[in-house]
Amino acid sequence: MTRRIAAFVFAVFILVPVSAHAIDVRRLVSDKGIEAWFVPDKSIPVVALSFAFRGAGAATDPSGKEGLAEMVTGLLDEGAGDLASQNYQRAVEEIAAQISFDAGRDHFFGRLRTLSAERDRAFQLMRVAINAPRFDAEPVERVRGQILAGLKRQAENPRRIGGDAWRSIVFAGHPYARPTEGTAKSVSEIAVADLRAFVAERFSRDRLIIGVVGDISEAELRTRIDELFGALPAIGKRFAVSEIVPKGAGITKVIERRIPQSLIILGHAGIKRSNPDWYAATMVMQVLGGGGLSSRLYEEVREKRGLAYSVSAYLNPMEHSAIVAGGTATQNARAGESLKVIRAEWRKVAEKGISARELAEVKDYMNGSFPLRLGSSRGIANTLVGVQLSGLDIGYLSRRAEIINAVTLEEANRVAREVFDADKLTVVVVGKPQGIAAIP
Amino acid sequence: MSASLRANAATSSVTQALRRLRLAIGVAALVLTTAPAFVPAAQAAVFSPKTFELENGLKVVVIENHRAPIAMQMVWYRVGAADEKPGESGLAHFLEHLLFKGTKTVKPGEFSRKIARIGGRENAFTSHDYTAYYQTVAAHEIEMVMKLEADRMQNLVLSDEVVMPERDVVLEERRTRTDNSPAAQLGEQRNRILYLNHPYGRPVIGWMSEIQALTTEKALAFYRKHYAPNNAMLIVAGDVTAEHVRALAEKYYGPVPRRMIPARVRPKEPPQRAQRRVILESEQVRQPAWSRVYLAPSFATAEKERAYALEVLSQVLGGGSTSRLYRTLVVERGIASNVRAWYAGDGLDYAEFGIFASPTADGDIDALEKAVLQELAAAVREGFKSEDIERAKRLIIASAIYARDGLRAGPMAFGQAFTQGQTVEDVESWPERISAITPDQVMEAARILLDKRRSVTSILLPEKGP
C-alpha cells in the first residue's frame, strides 16, 4: 500500500531537466542532418531510444475523428513492412525488444528499448513501424474494439468523469477539451485512410526530437538514425491549434454519483514553460502542493486533519495553454471541509507567499532531485526528449542549478500573487459531497 | 506508485494484477549462465550482490551500480497482513503509515522533510508477507537515510494526536482504492473466498470496521513484536561500495538490539472441494469482465520446478499478443477484446494463477466464459509448440537484463525473497531455472493447476436489478 497516489487530471510530462555534471550528453547530427541527443553508457548491454513528433498529438485529431492519434499508437506495432500483425509481434518477442507509442495532447511519442546485441533487428522493427505501418483490417478492427471496450470500462470511473468535465469547462471549444481516447462515436468513424493520413502528415523530420542512451557507438548511432528517420518527409503538414486562455474561473460543478468518496479536481490558468517566471512558479507550486510527503496541502489536508490519502497540485505547461491543477478525494461528509482547507492554502500562498526558509528548501529539493532521473536508460532518454521539447539547448543542462539558485524571494512571491488565485479555481466534484454547492 | 504486490491482488482490479505480473517478472528475473544466443556471456552474473550479516542478526545486501551518482536504501521486515491477529486486519499497513510519525529524536514529519530537503524520494509498502521502506537519494546522502531508518527500527514514538488523523487517512485510502471501485470490491470478495482458512483472504488494507478499531496501543504492540534487526533485511543499491555500507550499517544498525520474534505459523488451507463463483453487479459498471483465479503452489512451497513451470505457462498461455489465449480468443475468434494469464508466485504460503478476459464492447459474458474454458481445455489437451515455449522463456530471461536497468528491481527481488521464504541464491539462479524448464514440465504443471475445485470465478456486471 502506498502512501501517495498519482496526480489527478492528466498524466503530466514533467519537464524537469537533468544536470550536465552527472552525465555525458552529446549532440549528434546524422549525415542527413537529423539531430539527436545521446548519452553513451556501457554499464549494461541495453540501448534505449525515445523520440517525439512535436505538435503531432491528439490536439490535431480531425473534428469528428477524436481518438485518431490514440488509435495509431495501438496499431503501429500491429503489422508493418512485410510482417503481418502476429508475425510482427512475434519478431519483437523473439529478441525481447520493447516498442511502444504514446499520444499526448500536444506531441506523439515513440520508445524502443533493446538488448544491444539485438539492436540491428530492433531498429529495423522500429523503422518499419513508423515508415511502413500496414493497418490491415484485422488488427484495425481488433484495436478499435479494444478502445471501445476500454471507453466502456472507464465510463463510470470517477476520475474519468471528473477529468473530462473539468477539461470541458476550462478548455471549452478547444481540442484540449476532448478526451484523447475519443468517444464511442468518433472511434467508430475512424477509417484506415485516416490512420494512413495521420502518419503521412505528421511523422516528419521537422517535428522530430530524439534522445538515445546506452551501449552503442556514436558513429553507429548516426547511421541508425538515418535508417530510422531518413526516409520520412522533411516537412510535415501544418496544423493550426489555437491558443486558449483557460475559462470557467470561479465555477464549481457537482456531478452526483452514489459513491462513498467525493473526488475533487480543481485548477486555473497557469504559466507556460517559456515564461521567464517559470522557475519561480515551480518553486511556489512545489511548496504548496508538490511531490514528497511534506507540501503545505499534504500537511494541512492529510497530516493534520486526515481528510485524504492523496492531495497534490502541479503546473501543467502545454503548447497552447497552461494550467495549475490539483485534487484530492475525501469521504462525502467531509468533502466541503477538504475544499475549504485547499482554498485557504491557495489564498494564503497568493497573499503571503512563501518564506525564505521554504524557498531555500525547495531550491535544495530541485537541485537534489534531478540525478534521480538518471537511474534508468528510459529515464535518461525521456528526459533528453523532454528538455528538447521545452525548447532548451544542451547548455541548459549545466546552467540549470544557476538559474534555480538565482530566483529571489521577491520574485517567487510576486509570481505567487500573479499565478495563484483561490477565487478563480474551477472545481469539479464527483460523488455526493456535503458542504459543496454548485457555482455556475 | 508503490503498491504492494499482494495488496494489489487482494484489493484491486485485474489491470493492477497484470501490472503486478510485469513487475514480478521484471523484479525476480536475472541473467542466465547457460545463455541463449542473445545474452552476452560476460553478463552471466547480474546483480552479483555482496551479502553479510551483523551480530544482531540484520541481513545486509549490497548491489553496487555506479551508473549514476544515486543510491537506494530499502529495509524489509518479515511481517505483513497475514501476521495480524484475527479482528485486527489492516494493522501491519497502518503501522507502516505510522513509521513516518517520529521517534525519540525525530519530530513528526521531520523524516519526510529531511528527505525532501535533499531532493530524495521515499515511500513504503505492505503486503500479506512483508512491510518495506525505501528512499532514493544522491549517493553522498546515503549515510543520512541509513541513520534515520535505523532510528525508526527501534525508537518509534506514537501518540493519539498523530495516530488518529492517520487512521482517517487510511480510511480514505480504503475508500479511494476499494470502496469507490466495483472492480476492487469484487477482487476483495474474490480473495476472501479463494482462501477458506488462510489469512491471505484478508484485505491488506483491512476491513473498514476493523481499521476503525485500531489504536495507538495495538500499533505499538505490533511494532515491538515484529520490528527488529533479526527480522529484517537492509538492502542498499547504487553508487556505493560494500565496505562503506558495512561500516555505516555497523555504526547505525549495529546497536539496535535483537528481539524474540514469533514464528510465522499460519493456518493452512483445507482440501478445496468446491469451485466458487462471485458476481458483483454495480451501476458503476458498463463493461463486464470475467476472471478466474486458481490457488497454486508458490516458489517457496512448490517443488522448485513446478513454480518455474507455472511462470513459463503464464507467459505462453496468456502473457502477451502471441500467447495462445490472446491469439485464439482475441485475434482469431474475436470473442474477447482482451485476455491475459498471470502467475503471482511469490507468496510465503500459497500463490495464485489467474486468467482475465474482457468481452468485446457489445459481447456476451457467458459466451466469453465458455470460449475461455474451451480454449484452456484445448491448450492442456494439445500442448504448446516448443518454439512458443522457447520464446516465452527467452522473454522471461531477457527481463533479467532489463531488471538491471534501474535501481529498484534488485532490492525488490532480494527483499521479496527474504520475506517470502527464498534465498539470495534463488534470485541469482532464476534465469538458469527458467531456462531448464521443459515443455513436459509446463504441461504437467498446467494439468495439476487447472483443477476448478481450487478456483474462484469472478464476474463483474452492470446492475441488473433484483
Interface residues (C-beta under 8 A of the other chain):
Chain A: M1 T2 R3 R4 I5 A6 A22 I23 D41 S43 I44 P45 V46 A48 S85 Q86 Q89 R90 E93 E94 I95 A96 Q98 R113 L115 A117 E118 E138 E141 R142 G145 Q146 L148 A149 G150 L151 K152 R153 A155 E156 N157 P158 A184 R257 R258 I259 P260 Q261 L263 G291 G292 L293 S294 E299 R302 E303 K304 R305 G306 L307 A308 Y309 S310 A329 T330 Q331 E361 D364 Y365 M366 N367 G368 S369 F370 P371 L372 L374 G375 S376 S377 R378 G379
Chain B: M1 S2 A3 S4 A7 F38 V39 P40 Q43 N65 H66 R67 A68 P69 I70 H93 E96 H97 F100 P108 G109 S112 R113 I115 A116 R117 I118 G119 G120 R121 E122 N123 A124 F125 T126 T136 V137 A138 E141 M164 P165 E166 R167 D168 V169 V170 L171 E172 E173 R175 T176 R177 D179 N180 V204 I205 G238 E283 Q284 V285 R286 Q287 A289 G320 S321 T322 R327 V330 V331 G334 S337 N338 S358 P359 T360 A361 R391 R394 L395 A398 S399 I401 Y402 R404 D405 G406 L407 R408
